[in-house]
Amino acid sequence: MTTTNFDSGSLITHNGVTSATYSGWTFGASSAVDFANANSAELPVLLNQSGGRSIISNYGGIGVTNFYFKSSDGSDFQLNSFKIDNGPSGASSSLTISGYRDNALIVSAEAVNLTTSDAAGNISYAQQGNAGTEYSGLLTFNSAFNNIDEIRFVFGSAVELTVDDIDISVAVVPPTITSATYNASTNSLVVTATNLAATGGALNDINVSKLTLTGQGGSTYTLTSSNVEIDSATQFTVALNAADQINVEGMLNKNGTSAVDATTFNLAAAADWNPAQTGNADTTGNAVTVSNVQTPTITSATYDASTGSLIVTGTNFVKASGATNDITANKLTFTGEGNTTYTLTDSSNVEITSVTAFTVILSATDKAAINQIFNKKAVPSYSQIWCMRIKRPAVFD
């Protein structure tokens, strides 16, 4: 950690300007004000009563409420703490504090009341001094401020903002996902990332339930597979469970980076996906490249002429997003008596029952037609189960 206390040197003032630099920190205001690195004898502030200097923004006390400080060279840092004083006039003890990096908001504004100690939220405040309406204390910051380059203040009315003892550490760069690959033959999702961190214990580095895939038709699916360890600071691998396989492979339905309907595959990570580093949601721009997409194949079927129940077995059946739409019934064609063929007309579409089976209950129209061409039992018995041949179209689910 590094603490800047501004104690060295003599008094330096910068008057009628919007910013001034002291010891590697740039202090600024929304309008031109007076800046100084004063001690308590030179300007009446609560900080450094026993000696040393603090940075006072707007020591002339004009009507300015918005202030900031940032690293002079633009470098990022982890903010741990600093001391604050609302100045001799004490015109406002209420303010908001927010964190920025590269002029973009990183930590939303949080309210602070300098009259009252408070440990809620991302910022904790310990009130340490008071003289009339002037208050001083120590602000400490949690991991939300791990990677910023600027702090901004907004007060309720004009103040002489005083800052001292800025304590920082090296910036903690958040983890990000850059891309992923999915091998449909091994059901393995390999994710490439940056700045991954391990968590003590087993199988807990990556919270897999925070990962969501986007595919065919813009449909999304959040994984339920087991949490995993990272392979390195730049990679982790998820072995999809059976439920995830059957759902994911209906969405990631084409080799490459986009689906049959041209939807771009994406992997989104919700906040806390790498638990060692809280927050850090990464939801867009994470391309998924798919390989070895498996073709669904029908191997056999049985038909109960009395109930109109068609039970089909096969391989590599997958789910589609939504209800009763995994199998398109009118894509199924039967061949029977005299090589007569019949394609289902108005039987309802169905869900698969597993990766290897689905069942269609034929409509009255389809049942009557099928019973005409399947007019002999395959095995002499009193059952009503019939064997048949089904012609599988190029796409049936």
C-alpha positions in Angstrom: 0.0 0.0 0.0 1.1 3.6 -0.6 -0.1 6.6 1.4 0.3 10.2 0.2 0.2 12.6 3.2 1.2 15.9 1.4 3.3 16.8 4.4 6.6 17.7 2.7 7.5 21.1 1.4 6.0 24.6 2.0 2.7 26.2 1.3 1.8 26.2 -2.5 -1.4 27.9 -3.7 -3.1 27.8 -7.1 -5.7 30.5 -7.2 -8.6 31.0 -9.7 -8.0 27.7 -11.6 -10.1 24.5 -12.1 -7.4 22.1 -11.1 -4.1 21.8 -9.4 -1.5 19.0 -8.9 0.1 18.0 -5.7 2.4 15.0 -5.1 1.1 13.0 -8.1 -2.6 13.8 -7.5 -4.7 16.3 -9.5 -7.5 18.0 -7.6 -10.2 19.8 -9.4 -13.6 21.6 -9.2 -16.4 22.3 -11.6 -15.5 26.0 -11.6 -12.3 28.0 -11.0 -11.4 28.0 -7.3 -8.4 28.4 -5.0 -6.3 25.3 -4.1 -3.7 25.0 -1.3 -1.6 22.4 0.5 -2.0 24.1 3.9 -1.4 23.1 7.5 -3.8 23.9 10.3 -1.9 27.1 11.2 -2.2 28.5 7.7 -5.9 27.6 7.1 -8.3 26.6 9.8 -9.1 22.9 9.1 -9.6 20.0 11.5 -7.1 17.7 9.7 -3.4 17.8 10.8 -3.9 19.6 14.0 -0.6 18.2 15.2 1.3 19.2 12.1 1.5 18.3 8.4 -0.4 19.5 5.4 -3.7 18.7 3.6 -5.1 19.6 0.2 -7.8 22.2 0.4 -10.0 22.8 -2.7 -11.9 26.1 -2.7 -10.3 27.6 0.4 -11.8 30.9 -0.7 -15.2 29.5 0.0 -17.0 30.4 -3.2 -20.3 28.7 -4.3 -18.9 25.5 -5.7 -20.2 22.0 -4.8 -18.6 19.6 -7.2 -15.0 18.4 -6.8 -12.7 15.5 -7.7 -9.3 14.1 -7.3 -7.5 11.7 -9.7 -4.1 10.2 -10.4 -2.1 12.8 -12.3 -0.7 10.3 -14.8 -4.0 8.5 -15.4 -2.9 5.3 -13.7 -5.4 3.0 -12.2 -5.4 2.2 -8.5 -7.2 0.4 -5.7 -8.5 3.0 -3.3 -8.3 2.0 0.4 -9.0 5.1 2.3 -8.5 8.9 2.8 -9.3 11.6 5.3 -11.9 14.2 4.6 -13.0 17.6 6.1 -15.8 19.9 4.9 -13.8 23.0 5.7 -14.0 26.1 8.0 -17.5 27.2 6.9 -19.0 23.7 7.2 -21.8 24.8 4.9 -22.6 21.2 3.9 -22.0 17.9 5.7 -23.9 15.8 3.2 -22.3 14.6 -0.1 -22.1 11.8 -2.6 -18.9 10.0 -3.7 -18.5 8.0 -6.9 -15.6 6.2 -8.6 -14.5 6.6 -12.2 -12.0 5.1 -14.6 -11.1 6.7 -17.9 -14.0 9.1 -17.4 -16.5 6.2 -17.2 -18.6 5.6 -14.1 -17.4 2.5 -12.3 -18.9 2.9 -8.8 -22.3 4.7 -8.6 -22.7 7.7 -6.3 -23.1 6.8 -2.6 -24.4 9.2 0.0 -22.2 10.1 3.0 -23.1 12.2 6.0 -20.0 13.6 7.7 -21.8 14.0 11.0 -22.5 10.3 11.5 -20.3 7.2 11.3 -21.6 4.7 8.9 -20.4 1.2 7.6 -23.2 0.5 5.1 -22.6 0.2 1.3 -19.3 0.4 -0.5 -18.0 3.3 1.6 -17.5 3.3 5.4 -17.1 6.5 7.3 -15.7 7.0 10.8 -16.3 10.5 12.1 -13.2 11.7 14.0 -13.4 15.5 14.6 -16.0 18.2 15.0 -15.9 22.0 15.5 -19.3 23.6 15.2 -20.5 22.7 11.6 -17.1 21.5 10.6 -16.6 17.7 10.5 -13.7 15.5 9.7 -13.2 11.7 9.5 -11.8 8.7 7.7 -13.4 7.2 4.6 -12.6 3.6 3.7 -13.6 1.8 0.5 -14.4 -1.8 -0.4 -13.5 -3.9 -3.4 -15.9 -1.9 -5.6 -13.1 0.7 -5.8 -10.4 -1.9 -6.7 -9.8 -0.4 -10.2 -10.4 3.3 -10.6 -8.4 6.4 -11.4 -10.7 9.2 -10.1 -13.0 10.1 -7.2 -15.8 12.6 -7.6 -17.7 14.5 -4.8 -21.0 16.4 -5.0 -22.0 18.4 -1.8 -25.3 19.8 -1.0 -23.9 23.3 -0.8 -20.5 25.1 -1.1 -17.7 23.7 1.0 -13.9 24.0 1.4 -13.2 20.3 0.7 -10.1 19.1 2.5 -8.4 15.8 1.7 -5.4 14.0 3.3 -3.7 10.7 3.6 -4.8 9.1 0.4 -4.1 5.3 0.8 -4.0 3.2 -2.3 -2.8 -0.2 -3.6 -2.1 -1.6 -7.0 -5.3 -1.8 -9.1 -7.0 -5.2 -9.1 -7.9 -5.7 -12.8 -11.2 -7.5 -13.0 -11.7 -10.9 -14.7 -13.1 -10.8 -18.2 -14.2 -13.4 -20.6 -12.8 -13.1 -24.1 -14.2 -16.1 -25.9 -15.2 -19.8 -25.6 -15.3 -23.0 -27.6 -17.9 -25.7 -27.3 -17.3 -29.3 -28.6 -20.6 -31.0 -29.0 -19.1 -34.4 -29.2 -17.4 -34.2 -25.8 -19.9 -31.7 -24.3 -17.0 -29.6 -23.2 -17.1 -25.8 -22.8 -13.6 -24.2 -22.7 -13.6 -20.6 -21.8 -10.7 -18.2 -22.4 -10.5 -15.2 -20.0 -8.2 -12.8 -18.3 -7.2 -12.2 -14.7 -9.0 -15.3 -13.3 -8.4 -15.9 -9.6 -8.7 -19.1 -7.5 -10.8 -19.5 -4.4 -9.6 -21.7 -1.5 -11.1 -25.1 -1.5 -12.3 -27.5 -4.2 -14.5 -27.0 -7.2 -15.4 -23.4 -6.4 -13.2 -21.1 -8.6 -16.0 -20.6 -11.2 -19.7 -20.3 -10.3 -21.1 -22.1 -13.4 -24.7 -21.0 -12.5 -23.7 -17.5 -13.5 -23.0 -18.5 -17.1 -25.6 -18.1 -19.8 -25.4 -19.1 -23.5 -27.2 -17.4 -26.3 -28.0 -19.3 -29.6 -30.7 -20.2 -32.1 -33.5 -17.6 -32.3 -31.8 -15.5 -29.6 -32.8 -18.0 -27.0 -30.8 -18.2 -23.8 -30.0 -20.9 -21.3 -28.3 -20.7 -17.9 -26.0 -23.6 -17.1 -26.7 -26.0 -14.2 -23.5 -28.0 -14.4 -21.1 -28.3 -11.4 -18.8 -25.5 -10.4 -15.2 -25.9 -11.6 -11.6 -24.9 -10.8 -9.7 -22.6 -13.1 -7.2 -24.3 -15.4 -5.0 -21.2 -15.3 -5.4 -17.4 -14.9 -6.7 -17.4 -18.5 -8.8 -20.5 -18.9 -11.5 -22.8 -17.3 -13.4 -25.8 -18.6 -17.0 -26.9 -17.9 -18.1 -30.4 -18.5 -21.8 -30.1 -19.2 -24.2 -32.3 -17.4 -27.0 -34.2 -19.2 -29.6 -31.5 -18.7 -27.3 -28.8 -20.0 -26.2 -30.9 -23.0 -29.8 -31.5 -24.2 -30.7 -27.8 -23.9 -27.5 -26.2 -25.1 -27.1 -28.3 -28.2 -30.6 -27.2 -29.4 -29.3 -23.6 -29.4 -25.7 -24.2 -30.5 -26.9 -26.0 -33.6 -24.3 -25.2 -36.2 -20.5 -25.5 -36.4 -18.9 -22.0 -36.2 -19.9 -18.8 -34.3 -23.5 -18.5 -35.4 -26.7 -20.6 -35.4 -28.7 -21.9 -38.3 -30.7 -18.6 -38.2 -27.5 -16.5 -38.1 -27.8 -15.6 -34.4 -24.3 -15.0 -33.0 -23.4 -17.4 -30.2 -22.5 -15.6 -26.9 -21.4 -16.6 -23.4 -22.6 -14.1 -20.7 -21.2 -14.1 -17.2 -23.3 -12.5 -14.4 -21.8 -10.8 -11.4 -19.7 -12.9 -9.0 -19.0 -15.6 -11.7 -15.4 -15.7 -10.4 -16.2 -15.6 -6.7 -12.7 -14.6 -5.6 -13.4 -11.2 -7.2 -16.9 -10.0 -6.6 -19.0 -8.2 -9.2 -17.4 -8.0 -12.7 -20.4 -9.0 -14.8 -19.3 -9.6 -18.4 -22.3 -10.2 -20.6 -21.6 -9.2 -24.2 -19.0 -9.7 -26.9 -17.9 -13.1 -25.8 -18.0 -15.2 -28.9 -18.5 -19.0 -28.7 -17.1 -21.2 -31.5 -18.9 -24.5 -31.8 -17.5 -27.7 -33.3 -18.6 -31.3 -34.0 -22.4 -30.6 -33.9 -24.2 -33.9 -33.7 -26.9 -34.9 -36.2 -30.0 -36.4 -34.7 -30.8 -39.9 -36.0 -33.9 -42.1 -35.7 -33.0 -45.8 -35.0 -36.4 -47.4 -34.5 -40.0 -46.8 -33.4 -43.1 -48.6 -32.1 -46.7 -47.7 -32.7 -49.7 -48.6 -30.6 -52.7 -48.8 -33.0 -55.2 -48.7 -30.2 -53.9 -45.5 -28.6 -52.2 -43.8 -31.5 -49.0 -43.6 -29.5 -45.8 -43.4 -31.5 -42.6 -43.9 -29.4 -39.4 -43.1 -31.4 -35.9 -43.9 -30.3 -32.7 -42.5 -31.7 -29.6 -40.5 -30.9 -28.6 -36.9 -30.4 -32.1 -35.5 -29.8 -32.0 -31.9 -28.4 -34.4 -29.4 -26.9 -35.6 -26.2 -28.5 -36.3 -23.1 -26.5 -40.0 -22.9 -25.6 -42.8 -25.5 -25.1 -43.9 -28.4 -27.2 -41.6 -27.6 -30.1 -38.6 -30.0 -29.9 -40.1 -32.3 -32.5 -42.0 -31.1 -35.5 -44.6 -33.8 -36.1 -45.4 -33.0 -39.7 -41.8 -33.8 -40.7 -42.4 -37.5 -40.0 -43.3 -39.8 -42.9 -44.3 -43.4 -42.6 -44.0 -46.2 -45.2 -46.4 -49.2 -44.9 -48.7 -51.5 -46.9 -47.6 -51.6 -50.6 -44.9 -49.1 -49.9 -47.6 -46.5 -49.3 -46.3 -43.4 -47.5 -48.1 -41.0 -45.2 -46.8 -37.8 -43.6 -48.4 -36.7 -40.4 -50.7 -33.7 -40.8 -52.2 -32.3 -37.7 -50.6 -34.3 -34.8 -49.2 -31.9 -32.2 -45.5 -31.1 -32.0 -43.9 -32.6 -28.8 -41.0 -32.3 -26.4 -38.3 -34.9 -26.4 -38.4 -37.2 -23.3 -34.6 -37.7 -23.4 -31.6 -37.4 -25.7 -32.7 -40.8 -27.2 -36.5 -40.7 -27.3 -39.7 -38.8 -28.0 -43.4 -39.8 -28.1 -46.1 -38.5 -30.4 -49.8 -39.1 -29.8 -51.4 -39.1 -33.2 -54.4 -37.0 -34.0 -57.6 -38.8 -35.0 -56.9 -38.1 -38.7 -53.3 -39.3 -38.6 -54.3 -42.3 -36.5 -56.9 -43.4 -39.0 -54.5 -43.0 -42.0 -51.6 -44.8 -40.3 -53.9 -47.7 -39.2 -54.8 -48.3 -42.8 -51.2 -48.8 -44.0 -50.0 -50.6 -40.9 -52.3 -53.5 -41.1 -50.3 -56.4 -39.8 -48.6 -57.0 -36.4 -44.9 -57.6 -36.6 -45.0 -60.3 -33.9 -48.1 -62.5 -33.5 -49.6 -61.5 -30.2 -52.6 -59.8 -28.7 -50.8 -56.5 -28.2 -51.5 -53.5 -30.4 -47.8 -52.6 -30.9 -46.8 -52.3 -34.6 -43.4 -52.1 -36.2 -42.9 -49.6 -39.0 -40.4 -47.7 -41.0 -40.2 -43.9 -40.6 -38.6 -41.8 -43.2 -36.6 -39.1 -41.4 -36.5 -35.8 -43.3 -33.3 -33.7 -43.3 -34.7 -31.6 -40.4 -37.3 -33.0 -38.1 -36.7 -31.0 -34.8 
